[in-house]
């Protein structure tokens, strides 16, 4: 586990008691955006705003977690045509869908980090520089070690611009189901 992931995990352990899903997701962005971190994903906390993070377990989906972020597409994440770059779309989905897991992690369950197994993005319509979009993520399934999250980037009218399926693997000891 990288040093920033360790810092995040330690902060979660220190504050976990009584933390809301929103606070867990916000904490990840606070750590990723902190001074001294130079990772590739450091650029996102400056552009994404957390709108909501919820955990609403049901008998059929005990890890029913959702996050929504807003983003006004910045020039530095665009291609030469002025559209959100495909690589930026993948980075946004990688981070945002992962935070949906953070919102529903618990002691001994998906709380020591996770890595991507697959990330399949579909590009339906472009998001233009300066356009406001929303990044919606939802946990579909979390097992002992493997999980799946889906994501959508939609414009202000609700039109879908991009979608993804993100396969994840738990790192460390995720023992509970």
N, C-alpha and C positions, 0 to 999 in steps of 0.2 A: 504494500500500500504506500502511495506517495506521501510526502510530508504534509501537503495540504489536506489530503484525505484523512490522515491521522489527526490533524488539527480539528477538522470537522467532526470526526468520530468522537474525539475527546470532549468537544464542546457539547455535542448531543448528550453524551453520558453525564456531563455536569448539569445540564439543564433539562434533561428529558422529562423529569417528573412535572407533569402539568403543561408541557409544551403542546400547543395546538399544531395541526398539520401546517397551517400558514406559517407559524413561527419556525418550524423545522425547515421548510423550503427557503424562507427568507435567510435563515442562518447559513445555509449552503451558499447563497449568493453573497452574503457578507464575507465569508471566508474566501471565496473565489475572487472577489473584488478587492481583497485586502492588499495593502502595500507590500511590495516585495515578491508577490507571486507573478511570474512571467509566463505562465502556461497559456496555451492556445485559447482556452476557454475564458481567459480573463477579460476578453473584450465584451462578452455578453452582458455581465451585470450592469454595464454602463448604458445599455440599450433596451434591455427588457425590464418591464415593470410587472411585478406579481400582482395580479388582480384577485385571484382566489386559489385556495388549496383546501380541499375537503376530503374527509374520510367518512363514508357512510356505508358501513358493513351491512351486508344482507346474508341470509342463509346460503344463497347460491354464489355469492361473491364476497367473502369475508375481508377482502383487501380492496374494496371498491373505493379507489382514491382517484381524484381528479385535480389537475392544476390548470389555470388559465393565466397566461401572460399577455401583455400588450407590447407591441413593438411598432415604432415608426421607423420604416426601413431607412437606415443611414447609408450614405454614399459609400462608405468604406466596406459595406457588405454587398455591394452591387457589382455586376459585371459591366463590361464596356457599353452594353445596351441600356444601362440604367435600371435593370431588373435585379431583384434579390438573387445573388449567385447561388448556383446549385450546391456548391460546397458549403456555403453559409447556411443554406436550408438544412443540410445534413447535420451541421454543428448545432444549430438551434434545436433540432429535434433530439439529437443525442443528449443534450443537457436538459431540456425541458421535460422529456419523457422520463428521464432518470429521476428528476425531482419528484415526480408523482410517486415513485417508489419510496423516496425519503419521507414523504408525507404519511405513509402507512407502516413504516418499519417499527419494530418493537424490540425489546430486550431479547437478544438471541435470534432474532428473525430479520434478515436483510439489513442489519445495523452495522456491519463491518465493511461496507462498500460493495460495489458491483461493477461489472464490466460488460461491454457490448459483445454479443455473439453474432448478431445480425442487425443490420439497419437498412431497411428497404424503403426508399423514398419514391413517391410518385409525384411528378410535376404536372399539374393540370392547367394552371393559368399563372402568369407572372404577377408578382407583387412589385410595384414600381418604387423607385426612390421617393421618399417622403410620404408614401402611403401607410396608413395605420392598419395593422393586422393583429389578429389574436392567435396565440399558440395554445391549443387545447390538447391536453394529454390525459389518458385514462388507463389505469392498470386493468388489464384483462385477466391476468392470472399470475400468481406468485406461488411457486412450489418450494420445496426444500432448498433447491439450488438454481432452478431455472424459472424465468418469468417472461411475460410478454406485456408490452405496453403499446398502445396505439396513439397516434397524434394526428392533428389536423392544423393547418394554418388557414384561417378564413379572413376575408376582408370585412369591413364594417357592415356590409349588407348581408353577411352570412355566406357568401359564395366561397366555396372551397378552392384554395389556390394550390395547396400541397397536402399530401397525406404520408403517413409512415407506419410501419410495423417495426417495433424494436424488440429484439430478443436479448434478454439479459441473463447473466450468470452471477450468482452471489459469490463474493470473495470472503473467505473466513468461515466462521461457524454459524451458519443459518440452520438451526436445528429444529425449530418449531414449524408447524404447518398452520 
